[in-house]
Amino acid sequence: MPENILVTGANGQLGMEFRALEKKYPAVHFVFVAKEDLSITDTTSLEKFFSANSFSYCINCAAYTAVDKAESEQELSYQINAQATGNLAAMCKAFSARFIHFSTDYVFNGLGTAPYKESDKTDPVNVYGASKLKGEAFAMLNNNDTMIFRTSWVYSSYGKNFVKTMLRLMSEKERIGVVSDQVGSPTYAADLAEAVMQIISSEKFTPGIYNYSNEGIISWYEFATAIKNSTGNNCLVNAIRTSDYPTPAKRPHYSVLDTQKFKDTFQIPIPNWEASLAKCLSVLGVKA
């Protein structure tokens, strides 16, 4: 029998990557819902929806991701990233569905010097990170059949993200400044979505928290430079400091995640960020 899988936040960049995989997994019956279709903050609506449908898995791609705006919209950030996540996890438990959720490198303070393990102490430095951390706690508390993937610097051919912003700015401006003192690992959302589907299809679902990002460590400046070099653009990319580009939300300076637990548990290789960037640019139709 095909698996019935619910994907929330289906119009976001990660949700759209799951949509793109639908044809690759014909044995799976996907149900994609956006916030217009189902309010995950409304427990009554959730209960009606789960009562009327049967799911083996729920993949929660819904999130409040406006990092700077979250500083002034704290209540909304917590409502979506924490309370709604907890509601969804509880509903999955009540209706015997496994819960898959996504979190962030921003649960750490960025003061580390070695890749963060899942067991390392969390200490978010902004509201977004704190709301996502609370969501992790609610999910694990409300449903012991939960898998959480902490990821970082997510981009895609869909939605708004760093890669698409850089492509636009480089086509509009002669020079841009990009911070060089924030270090991490980009994650191509298509790789993450494919990894999740491989886990589900191989029946290797193992509850717990896992780090997932593409291989390699770079700064935002180095990422922007790679995008420029891949496209043959003539825009001048200048390295600037975080202090030169103040934002409402503080960003961690070091966001590298240790992905060994994921690789050991699932035996799924993780692509290097350069190969994945090339794939994304190809999907976008960008040529050097």
C-alpha positions, -999 to +999 in steps of 0.1 A: +000+000+000+013+035-008+023+057+021+001+087+027+023+117+035+011+151+046+035+180+038+027+213+055+042+246+044+039+233+009+045+266-008+078+274+009+112+265-006+115+232+012+078+223+007+082+230-030+112+206-032+090+179-018+064+187-045+092+183-071+099+148-058+063+137-062+068+120-096+100+103-084+080+085-056+048+073-074+041+048-046+036+077-022+004+096-019+013+132-010-011+157+004+004+192+002-011+220+023-002+256+026-014+280+053-043+290+031-054+253+031-049+244+068-041+266+098-016+246+119-021+272+147-058+262+150-061+229+169-098+225+160-090+227+123-061+203+127-083+177+145-110+179+118-084+175+091-066+146+107-100+129+115-109+131+078-076+119+065-052+091+073-014+097+072+016+076+079+039+106+080+036+144+085+065+164+071+063+199+086+079+225+064+058+253+078+078+279+097+081+316+105+115+323+088+118+361+088+147+363+111+149+401+115+111+406+116+109+380+144+125+405+168+094+427+165+069+399+159+079+376+187+044+364+195+038+353+159+072+337+156+065+315+187+030+308+176+041+292+144+076+279+152+068+266+187+031+262+196+019+251+162+048+227+159+038+212+192+001+210+181+011+192+149+033+167+168+005+160+193-020+155+165+003+131+147+006+111+179-031+110+184-036+097+148-006+074+146+015+094+122+052+098+124+063+134+126+092+150+107+103+186+115+130+210+105+150+232+128+180+255+125+217+261+133+204+293+150+197+272+181+234+276+189+251+309+199+278+308+172+307+312+196+320+277+189+351+268+170+343+231+161+312+218+142+282+216+165+270+181+175+233+175+182+242+170+219+260+203+223+245+230+245+219+252+228+219+290+233+200+309+206+210+346+202+178+358+185+140+353+187+139+331+156+164+307+170+147+306+204+113+300+188+127+271+168+143+256+198+110+258+217+094+240+187+119+212+190+111+208+227+074+207+221+077+183+192+098+158+212+076+162+243+043+156+224+054+128+201+081+103+207+079+093+170+095+125+159+126+132+137+140+167+137+166+179+112+186+209+121+199+226+090+216+258+079+218+284+052+190+268+032+185+278-005+165+265-034+154+273-069+121+281-052+112+310-029+134+337-015+169+328-004+206+339-005+214+324-039+185+340-057+191+373-040+227+373-050+218+365-086+194+395-086+218+419-070+247+409-092+225+416-123+214+450-109+246+464-093+283+469-102+294+461-067+279+445-035+292+438+000+288+405+017+297+395+053+329+375+055+330+368+093+300+345+095+309+309+087+287+279+080+276+253+055+250+260+028+222+235+023+204+229-010+168+222+000+165+196-028+192+175-011+175+177+022+141+167+008+156+138-011+174+126+020+141+126+040+123+106+012+152+081+011+148+076+048+110+071+045+112+048+015+139+027+031+120+024+063+149+037+083+128+062+103+147+067+136+134+092+161+158+119+173+175+151+163+199+151+134+221+178+118+220+180+080+238+205+058+259+201+026+296+192+031+321+220+033+327+252+054+326+287+039+316+323+047+287+342+031+313+362+012+329+330-002+294+317-011+286+349-030+319+347-048+312+311-058+278+322-072+295+350-091+322+328-105+297+301-115+277+327-135+305+347-151+290+379-137+312+410-136+298+424-104+325+432-078+319+413-045+335+430-015+341+413+019+325+433+048+322+426+085+290+419+104+294+452+122+293+470+088+259+455+081+238+458+113+205+439+114+177+438+140+185+401+148+220+390+159+235+363+138+258+335+150+293+339+137+300+301+135+271+279+123+289+247+112+269+216+120+285+181+126+265+157+103+282+125+114+252+112+133+231+115+102+256+097+080+262+069+106+224+064+112+211+065+076+241+057+054+231+084+030+259+104+014+257+142+017+268+162-014+294+189-012+280+225-013+298+233-046+282+204-065+248+213-050+251+249-059+259+239-095+227+218-096+206+246-082+220+271-107+213+246-135+177+242-124+174+280-124+188+280-160+219+301-150+249+296-173+284+310-170 
